[in-house]
Amino acid sequence: MIDYTPLRDLVAIDSPSGFTEKAARFIFDYLTELGYSPKYTNKGAVKCALGKSPRLSVAAHADTLGAVVASITKEGTLRISKVGGPSLNSYEGGYCRIYTLDDRVYTGTLLLDNPSVHTNKDEKTEHRSLYNMHIRIDEVVDNEDDVKALGIQNGDFICFETYYQELPSGFIKSRFMDNKAGCFVLFDIARRLKAARKEAPVELYFTTYEEVGHGGSSGHSDTIEELLVIDMGVVGEDCDGRETACSICAKDGSGPYDYNFRKKLVKLAQKNKISYVQDVYPFYSSDGSAALRAGSDFRVAVIGPGVSASHGMERTHKKGVEATVDLCMAYIDNF
């Protein structure tokens, strides 16, 4: 039985793109405790060889969606600028933490301007945008100067509550299953290989800027030939993805991935009776997209557990996570 405690603990660490140092340290320490020798890249990502001269990189991104303070209003609330693409409709009413440069932490809530239904007749129909939503700070503040006196300033990171729950049915619901569930897949690959006392020509790569488009663009070892990206499988209209299965992406918004690499993954899933789907994602890109755009001469494939309500209140299932681990292990065994 797989212990999901490392997933819960990683999810609890706030880590929007650009604010990932604590999450990277957790990953580094976890791999070290397993007996590996991880390294930090210059951009703050973590990579870890599971054997000599790795030719296969298995990558997942540890960064999440979030926001920064864009401005302080005269009423003493905060306007935000998105980090990545959180759905404002889903994040409305969500609790958050504001981190200042001098390490103070304040709490707040993302709200529509004039949010009370008792004073705003259009509250139900107003379009939500960055221009009519704000962070209400949980401090006694009446104006811009009061907020600045707290040490809050433009550029401070805003990190949203995850509401993590692991359910008896096998579902895990939480913000940021995209892509901390993928990071957990890498954890379990490392754990399984260590338990079997096996080495493999594999490098685990935990990137930290995927949500803003350049996480996988650099930092790979010179010996890498193939990049297997573990990222969320899309669940939604016109997609076949399921939370209980591993999705194998044929094409996303950045174009098709390597045909023969995908074909081998499909055949391994079929041979090993691993629950999978093949899919096309209409509005999606990955660390593989970033690597290819940067000119990397890699064969790239993208797989991952199905995630419902992506960039909103997300949910996946242990069966989908474990199917993804099983497919990774089958590929490594046949690499």
C-alpha positions as CSV (number, residue, x, y, z in Angstrom):
1,M,0.0,0.0,0.0
2,I,1.4,3.4,-1.0
3,D,1.9,6.0,1.6
4,Y,0.6,9.4,0.3
5,T,2.0,11.4,3.2
6,P,4.8,12.9,1.0
7,L,2.1,14.2,-1.4
8,R,0.1,15.8,1.5
9,D,3.3,17.4,2.9
10,L,4.4,18.8,-0.5
11,V,0.9,20.2,-1.2
12,A,1.0,22.0,2.1
13,I,4.1,24.0,1.0
14,D,3.2,27.2,-0.8
15,S,5.1,27.2,-4.1
16,P,3.7,29.4,-6.9
17,S,6.2,29.9,-9.8
18,G,9.1,32.0,-8.5
19,F,8.4,31.2,-4.9
20,T,9.5,27.5,-4.8
21,E,12.5,27.4,-2.6
22,K,10.8,25.7,0.3
23,A,9.2,23.1,-1.9
24,A,12.5,22.4,-3.7
25,R,14.2,22.0,-0.3
26,F,11.5,19.4,0.7
27,I,12.1,17.5,-2.5
28,F,15.8,17.6,-2.1
29,D,15.6,16.4,1.5
30,Y,13.1,13.6,0.6
31,L,15.5,12.2,-2.1
32,T,18.4,12.6,0.2
33,E,16.7,10.6,3.0
34,L,16.1,7.8,0.4
35,G,19.8,7.6,-0.1
36,Y,20.2,9.6,-3.4
37,S,22.4,12.6,-4.1
38,P,20.1,15.3,-5.6
39,K,21.4,18.6,-7.0
40,Y,19.9,22.1,-7.4
41,T,20.0,23.7,-10.8
42,N,21.0,27.4,-11.2
43,K,17.2,28.3,-11.5
44,G,16.4,26.4,-8.3
45,A,15.0,23.2,-9.7
46,V,16.0,19.8,-8.3
47,K,17.4,17.0,-10.4
48,C,18.6,13.6,-9.2
49,A,20.3,10.8,-11.0
50,L,19.1,7.3,-10.2
51,G,22.0,5.7,-12.0
52,K,25.1,6.5,-14.0
53,S,25.0,8.6,-17.3
54,P,21.2,9.1,-17.3
55,R,19.6,9.0,-20.8
56,L,16.0,9.3,-19.7
57,S,14.7,12.3,-17.8
58,V,11.4,11.9,-15.9
59,A,10.2,15.4,-15.1
60,A,7.4,17.0,-13.1
61,H,6.9,20.5,-12.0
62,A,6.7,21.6,-8.4
63,D,5.5,25.1,-9.0
64,T,1.8,26.0,-8.8
65,L,-0.6,28.7,-9.7
66,G,-0.8,31.8,-7.5
67,A,-0.6,35.6,-7.6
68,V,1.4,38.6,-6.6
69,V,0.3,42.0,-5.2
70,A,-0.2,44.3,-8.2
71,S,-1.3,47.4,-6.3
72,I,-2.8,48.6,-3.0
73,T,-6.1,50.4,-3.2
74,K,-7.0,53.5,-1.3
75,E,-9.5,51.4,0.6
76,G,-6.7,49.1,1.9
77,T,-7.3,46.0,-0.3
78,L,-5.0,44.4,-2.7
79,R,-5.3,44.1,-6.5
80,I,-3.5,41.0,-7.9
81,S,-1.5,39.9,-10.9
82,K,-1.9,36.2,-11.7
83,V,1.0,33.8,-11.6
84,G,0.0,31.2,-14.2
85,G,-3.7,30.8,-15.0
86,P,-5.8,30.3,-11.9
87,S,-9.6,30.4,-12.7
88,L,-10.9,33.5,-10.9
89,N,-14.4,32.0,-10.7
90,S,-13.0,29.0,-8.9
91,Y,-10.6,31.0,-6.7
92,E,-13.2,33.5,-5.6
93,G,-13.8,33.2,-1.9
94,G,-10.6,31.3,-1.4
95,Y,-8.4,31.9,1.6
96,C,-4.8,33.0,0.9
97,R,-1.5,33.9,2.5
98,I,0.5,37.1,1.7
99,Y,4.3,36.8,2.1
100,T,6.3,39.9,2.6
101,L,10.0,40.4,1.7
102,D,10.8,40.5,5.5
103,D,9.2,37.2,6.0
104,R,5.9,38.3,7.6
105,V,2.8,36.3,6.6
106,Y,-0.7,37.7,6.5
107,T,-3.9,36.0,5.6
108,G,-6.8,37.1,3.4
109,T,-9.6,36.2,1.0
110,L,-10.1,36.8,-2.7
111,L,-13.4,38.6,-3.2
112,L,-15.4,40.5,-5.8
113,D,-15.5,44.2,-5.3
114,N,-18.7,45.1,-3.3
115,P,-19.2,41.3,-2.7
116,S,-22.3,41.5,-0.4
117,V,-25.5,40.4,-2.0
118,H,-27.3,42.8,0.3
119,T,-25.6,45.8,-1.4
120,N,-24.8,44.6,-4.9
121,K,-27.8,43.6,-7.1
122,D,-25.4,42.5,-9.9
123,E,-23.3,40.3,-7.7
124,K,-24.5,37.1,-9.3
125,T,-24.0,38.2,-12.9
126,E,-20.9,40.4,-12.8
127,H,-18.0,39.1,-14.9
128,R,-15.0,38.3,-12.6
129,S,-11.7,40.0,-13.7
130,L,-8.5,41.3,-12.2
131,Y,-10.0,44.8,-12.3
132,N,-13.0,44.1,-10.1
133,M,-11.6,41.6,-7.6
134,H,-9.4,42.1,-4.5
135,I,-7.7,40.5,-1.6
136,R,-9.4,41.4,1.7
137,I,-6.6,41.4,4.3
138,D,-7.3,40.0,7.8
139,E,-5.9,43.0,9.6
140,V,-7.5,46.2,10.7
141,V,-6.7,48.5,7.7
142,D,-8.6,51.4,6.3
143,N,-6.4,52.7,3.6
144,E,-3.2,52.3,1.6
145,D,-0.9,53.6,4.3
146,D,-2.3,51.1,6.8
147,V,-1.4,48.3,4.5
148,K,2.1,49.6,3.7
149,A,2.7,49.8,7.5
150,L,2.3,46.0,7.6
151,G,5.2,45.7,5.3
152,I,3.1,44.6,2.3
153,Q,4.2,46.0,-1.1
154,N,3.8,45.3,-4.8
155,G,5.3,42.0,-5.9
156,D,4.7,40.2,-2.6
157,F,3.6,36.6,-3.3
158,I,0.0,35.5,-2.7
159,C,-0.5,31.8,-2.1
160,F,-3.9,30.2,-2.0
161,E,-5.2,27.6,0.5
162,T,-5.2,24.1,-1.0
163,Y,-8.1,22.4,1.0
164,Y,-6.3,19.0,0.7
165,Q,-8.5,16.0,1.5
166,E,-7.6,12.3,1.0
167,L,-10.9,10.4,0.9
168,P,-11.8,6.7,1.7
169,S,-13.0,6.3,-1.9
170,G,-9.4,6.9,-3.2
171,F,-10.0,10.4,-4.4
172,I,-7.6,13.2,-3.5
173,K,-9.1,16.6,-3.9
174,S,-7.0,19.7,-3.5
175,R,-5.7,22.6,-5.4
176,F,-2.5,22.0,-7.2
177,M,-2.9,18.3,-8.0
178,D,-1.5,19.9,-11.2
179,N,1.3,19.0,-10.6
180,K,2.2,17.9,-7.2
181,A,0.5,14.6,-7.9
182,G,3.1,14.3,-10.7
183,C,5.9,15.1,-8.3
184,F,4.6,12.3,-6.1
185,V,4.9,9.9,-9.1
186,L,8.6,10.8,-9.2
187,F,8.9,10.2,-5.5
188,D,7.5,6.7,-5.9
189,I,9.7,5.9,-8.8
190,A,12.7,6.8,-6.6
191,R,11.3,4.8,-3.6
192,R,10.6,1.7,-5.7
193,L,14.0,1.6,-7.3
194,K,15.7,2.1,-4.0
195,A,13.6,-0.6,-2.4
196,A,14.6,-3.0,-5.2
197,R,18.2,-1.9,-4.9
198,K,18.3,-1.1,-8.6
199,E,20.0,1.6,-10.5
200,A,18.6,3.0,-13.8
201,P,19.9,5.4,-16.4
202,V,17.3,7.9,-15.3
203,E,17.3,11.4,-14.0
204,L,14.4,12.8,-12.0
205,Y,13.9,16.5,-12.7
206,F,11.6,18.7,-10.6
207,T,11.1,21.9,-12.4
208,T,10.0,25.2,-10.9
209,Y,8.7,27.5,-13.6
210,E,6.4,25.3,-15.7
211,E,3.2,27.3,-15.0
212,V,4.8,30.4,-16.6
213,G,6.3,28.5,-19.6
214,H,10.0,27.9,-19.1
215,G,10.4,25.3,-16.4
216,G,11.8,22.5,-18.7
217,S,13.7,24.7,-21.0
218,S,17.1,24.2,-19.5
219,G,19.0,22.3,-16.8
220,H,18.9,18.8,-18.2
221,S,22.0,16.7,-18.1
222,D,24.1,16.5,-21.3
223,T,23.5,12.7,-21.6
224,I,19.7,12.9,-21.8
225,E,18.1,11.5,-25.0
226,E,14.4,11.2,-23.9
227,L,12.2,13.3,-21.7
228,L,9.1,11.7,-20.1
229,V,7.0,14.5,-18.6
230,I,4.6,13.6,-15.8
231,D,1.9,16.2,-15.7
232,M,-1.9,16.2,-15.2
233,G,-4.1,14.4,-17.6
234,V,-7.0,16.5,-18.8
235,V,-10.5,15.5,-17.7
236,G,-13.3,17.4,-19.5
237,E,-15.5,17.8,-22.5
238,D,-14.2,16.2,-25.7
239,C,-11.3,14.5,-23.8
240,D,-11.2,10.8,-22.8
241,G,-9.2,11.4,-19.5
242,R,-10.4,9.8,-16.3
243,E,-9.2,10.4,-12.8
244,T,-8.7,6.7,-12.3
245,A,-6.4,6.3,-15.4
246,C,-3.1,7.4,-16.7
247,S,-3.5,9.8,-19.7
248,I,-1.0,9.6,-22.6
249,C,-1.0,12.8,-24.5
250,A,-0.7,12.5,-28.3
251,K,-0.9,16.3,-28.9
252,D,-1.5,19.5,-27.0
253,G,-1.5,23.2,-27.9
254,S,2.2,23.1,-28.7
255,G,1.9,20.3,-31.2
256,P,2.3,16.5,-31.3
257,Y,4.8,14.7,-29.1
258,D,7.1,11.9,-30.3
259,Y,5.1,9.2,-32.1
260,N,7.4,6.2,-31.4
261,F,7.8,7.2,-27.8
262,R,4.0,7.4,-27.3
263,K,3.5,4.1,-29.2
264,K,5.9,2.3,-26.9
265,L,4.1,3.7,-23.8
266,V,0.7,2.5,-25.2
267,K,2.0,-1.0,-25.9
268,L,3.5,-1.2,-22.4
269,A,0.2,-0.1,-20.8
270,Q,-1.6,-2.7,-22.8
271,K,0.9,-5.5,-22.1
272,N,0.9,-4.7,-18.3
273,K,-2.9,-4.1,-18.1
274,I,-2.3,-0.6,-16.9
275,S,-5.4,1.6,-17.0
276,Y,-4.8,4.3,-19.6
277,V,-6.3,6.6,-22.3
278,Q,-4.8,8.4,-25.2
279,D,-5.9,12.0,-25.6
280,V,-5.5,15.4,-27.3
281,Y,-5.5,18.4,-25.0
282,P,-6.8,21.6,-26.8
283,F,-5.5,24.2,-24.3
284,Y,-2.3,22.8,-22.7
285,S,1.5,22.9,-22.8
286,S,4.1,21.2,-20.7
287,D,7.7,21.1,-19.6
288,G,8.2,19.1,-22.8
289,S,6.9,22.0,-24.9
290,A,9.4,24.3,-23.2
291,A,12.3,21.9,-23.8
292,L,11.5,21.5,-27.5
293,R,11.0,25.3,-28.0
294,A,14.4,25.8,-26.3
295,G,15.9,23.6,-29.0
296,S,16.6,20.4,-27.0
297,D,17.2,17.4,-29.2
298,F,14.9,15.1,-27.1
299,R,12.3,12.6,-27.9
300,V,9.4,13.8,-25.7
301,A,6.3,12.1,-24.3
302,V,3.7,13.4,-21.7
303,I,1.7,11.2,-19.4
304,G,-0.1,11.7,-16.1
305,P,-3.0,11.0,-13.8
306,G,-6.3,12.4,-14.8
307,V,-7.2,15.6,-13.0
308,S,-10.7,17.0,-12.8
309,A,-11.4,20.8,-12.8
310,S,-7.9,21.8,-13.7
311,H,-6.8,25.2,-12.5
312,G,-9.8,25.3,-10.2
313,M,-10.7,23.0,-7.3
314,E,-8.9,20.0,-8.6
315,R,-9.3,16.2,-7.9
316,T,-7.6,13.1,-8.9
317,H,-7.6,9.4,-7.8
318,K,-5.0,7.1,-6.3
319,K,-5.7,4.6,-9.1
320,G,-4.7,7.2,-11.7
321,V,-1.6,8.2,-9.8
322,E,-0.6,4.5,-9.3
323,A,-1.3,3.7,-13.0
324,T,1.1,6.5,-13.9
325,V,3.8,5.1,-11.6
326,D,3.3,1.6,-13.0
327,L,3.7,2.9,-16.6
328,C,6.8,4.8,-15.7
329,M,8.3,1.7,-14.1
330,A,7.4,-0.4,-17.1
331,Y,9.1,2.1,-19.4
332,I,12.2,2.3,-17.2
333,D,12.4,-1.5,-17.1
334,N,12.3,-1.6,-20.9
335,F,14.5,1.4,-21.6
